[in-house]
Amino acid sequence: MTDPIVELLLATADDDFVLGYRDSEWTGVAPMLEEDVAMSSISQDELGHARVLYELALQTMGQDPTDSRRLDALAYARPLDCYRCCRLVERHRGDWAFTIARRYLYETADDVRTEALAQSSLQPLANVIAKIRREERYHLLHLDVWFDRLASSDESRPRLLAALENVWPDALGFWESTCGEDDLIRSGVTAESSAALGERWLAEATSRFASLGIEPPQSAARTGGRQGERSPEFHELWAEATEVYRQDPDASW
Amino acid sequence: MQAGNRRRHAPDSPQLFPLEDDVNTPSTTTTTETAGEKAVWAALQEVDDPEIPGLSVVDLGIIRSVRSDASGIKVEVMPTFTGCPALETIRCDIVERLSHLAQSVEVRFTFEETWTSDRISERGREQLRLGGTAPPPRDGLIQLVQKSKCPYCGSHATHTENAFGPTLCRAIHYCDDCRQPFEAFKAL
């Protein structure tokens, strides 16, 4: 089994990397120009967050975090069952309602996760998370506006509700624990279990939904992502995201 | 930090409105600097942020520390945004500018201390404004809609068009008086 710290770092970094890649697909084709810029900017942030977390993972594995080849290899060249992202981020971007529903659920979940990691006994992680959380503040505010907006019109509300129903098992799957989580709690690397954080997130989400007259869906969690089970959607995304890299891993680009 | 950083408004182009509230210059860590380190700070004052020409990395407040001794120069840099694509360019620009001062120049990016927009110096805020970018709000509050003063006509009748802009650190604002879109540096 790999180091539980590496498992945690990869889970967090892979989530940001994959969703950052996914939502960057909106660049140029978002519903309006302003959103084109916003979604591109948010995606770029996520890729930046993934990068610093991958650097920390390299450091934890005793490798040089400033070696860009190693960094690329970690992001692009792992066997597919060694990725640790949740299924939520792998899903196709869908329509705008799906994109907003998924990202709203992701941003709020990531906020609860990083709030706990900001207290980490692993100081370099706590430092990076403090920075990330300031940037994420913009994402949260922006997504909350969109969530509200889509919940409020006759055309968009049913589509948002259908998207929530569709993505809900994967949103709950975000909280699947990473390998060796008990060790991380004992050593204070993370303050609380994924299950406890997931409960807190669910309570917050339920209360926000209630303010918009939305009942949370009842479906159960779909897990497996944190253990390396990859969906066909991930295979597709990975093949596309790594296409240039695989042609020449040593190329400078 | 150089004395020049304390400089208030430059007597500049009259169509640009001066900042109204340039108090509370952010303090910089004051340690005993060697002559070599003073020379490094002075040289860094000539290295601009690649995305904001005219704004030096010193005035942007991203230089955390400078060490200069027989082994060479070490510069610690705090990134503005984690995903800033200009980091590698900043590293190269710094190394190039300092290369005549030492055999070895090492630039290290660090998150040990968090860069915030409050670290932009008075001169930095002025440079932003001269370039048509409103400086970040003084309260440092992160919110989607930020209050800014039009860098062209000085009006406060402005609004936020988009909290996200052409670079991670900038937002799009609009002046309802002179009807000019402009950029604003985001609070972070």
Interface residues (C-beta under 8 A of the other chain):
Chain A: E34 V37 A38 S40 S41 I42 Q44 D45 E46 L47 G48 H49 R51 V52 P124 N127 V128 A130 K131 I132 R134 E135 R137 Y138 L141 H142 V145
Chain B: P79 F81 T82 G83 C84 P85 F111 E112 T114 W115 T116 I142 Q143 L144 E161 N162 A163 F164 G165 P166 L168 I172 K186 L188
